[in-house]
Amino acid sequence: MCDEAANIDLHRLIDRKSFMLGMITAFAECVAGECKRCALSPPFYPGDLAVLKPEAERIAEEQGISLWLEENPDIADEKRVAWWVIYKFPEVLEEYRSIRARGKNPAREFGEFGNLLSYGAAWGENAEGVVPRMRRADSSPGTVPRVLFRRGDWPIPDECFR
């Protein structure tokens, strides 16, 4: 029995919808508790919207936060993904939209959104001495693209941005 379990490809058992809604719930809690200024839901194919939307809206209502759908018209149709911007205060959404209006897309220039998404933030004693930096790029596919996308759909190739 143990040998049999070792041969199970566990990532194939993960339910995409539950995985995405779990991430949305976790990020919604962080935004509601003001640990993060805003967050992005996991990216999803446009065809996933109808399945995710009712539950995502229920999560947002329960947490007292708002969702704004980013449809990414600047990504070619064949590679397009969407996500929700999860926010509590309207001025935070306006800041996100302002960065987007400058032609930046988090799928391509994630670092441009780092402060807005509260990455690299430090607080507490000696926080002023912390130099924030992103982790080094990982050459292996992470959990999110492995679970959510068909092979080769993430990251989105540069040539697919308009």
Summary of the structure (lengths in Angstrom):
residues: 162
radius of gyration: 17.3
end to end distance: 51.6
largest distance: 56.1
contacts: 391
relative contact order: 0.16
helix: 46%
strand: 10%
